């Protein structure tokens, strides 16, 4: 649904989503590993509007960067989960092989 005010307001809203998506994508790597969800969603929503024929905006690069940061965030989270599982298996194996006595 288009925001009130017509196509110009819709493009402005998409530009704001592109900016916030970029901010969330960068913050994802600084403080919290779940912000990539917002970056990916906002980047995709902004690109959907900015890719329409006749839309002139310089924010397409920001929207694309937000989308890419969201995708990289997904891969980073998957790697962290795999690393955590490997770490848990190694620690459990080390505890089992030591016999548990000191």
C-alpha positions in Angstrom: 0.0 0.0 0.0 1.4 3.4 -1.0 1.9 6.0 1.6 -0.4 9.1 1.5 0.9 11.7 -0.8 1.4 9.7 -4.0 4.5 8.4 -5.8 6.9 11.0 -4.4 6.0 10.1 -0.8 6.4 6.4 -1.7 9.9 7.0 -3.1 10.8 9.1 0.0 9.6 6.3 2.2 11.7 3.8 0.2 14.7 6.1 0.6 14.2 6.1 4.4 13.9 2.3 4.4 17.1 2.0 2.4 18.9 4.2 5.0 17.5 2.4 8.0 18.3 -1.0 6.4 21.9 0.1 5.9 22.1 1.3 9.5 20.7 -2.0 10.7 23.1 -4.0 8.5 26.1 -2.2 9.9 24.8 -2.4 13.5 24.3 -6.1 13.0 28.1 -6.6 13.0 28.7 -4.1 15.8 26.3 -5.1 18.5 23.7 -7.8 17.7 23.7 -10.6 15.3 19.9 -10.6 14.6 19.6 -7.1 13.1 20.3 -8.6 9.7 16.6 -9.6 9.5 15.5 -5.9 9.5 18.3 -4.9 7.1 17.2 -7.6 4.6 13.5 -6.8 4.8 14.0 -3.1 4.5 16.5 -3.4 1.7 14.2 -5.6 -0.2 11.2 -3.3 0.3 13.1 -0.3 -0.7 14.5 -2.0 -3.8 11.0 -3.1 -4.8 9.9 0.6 -5.0 13.2 2.0 -6.3 13.4 -0.5 -9.2 10.1 0.6 -10.7 10.3 2.3 -14.1 10.6 6.1 -13.9 11.8 6.3 -10.3 14.8 8.5 -10.0 16.6 8.1 -6.7 20.2 7.9 -5.5 19.2 5.6 -2.7 19.3 2.4 -4.7 22.9 1.7 -3.7 22.0 2.0 0.0 19.1 -0.4 -0.5 21.3 -2.8 -2.3 24.0 -2.5 0.4 21.4 -3.1 3.1 20.2 -6.2 1.3 23.8 -7.5 0.9 24.6 -6.9 4.6 21.5 -8.8 5.5 22.6 -11.8 3.4 26.1 -11.6 4.9 24.5 -11.5 8.3 22.6 -14.7 7.6 25.9 -16.5 6.6 27.6 -15.1 9.6 24.9 -16.4 11.9 25.1 -19.9 10.3 28.8 -19.9 10.7 28.5 -19.0 14.4 25.9 -21.8 14.9 28.2 -24.3 13.2 31.2 -23.1 15.2 29.2 -23.4 18.4 28.2 -26.9 17.6 31.8 -27.9 16.8 33.0 -26.3 20.0 30.4 -28.2 22.1 31.3 -31.5 20.4 35.0 -30.9 21.1 34.4 -29.9 24.7 32.1 -32.9 25.3 34.7 -35.2 23.7 37.5 -33.8 25.8 35.4 -34.2 29.0 34.5 -37.8 28.1 38.1 -38.8 27.3 39.4 -37.3 30.5 37.3 -39.7 32.6 35.9 -36.8 34.7 38.4 -37.5 37.6 41.0 -35.1 38.8 
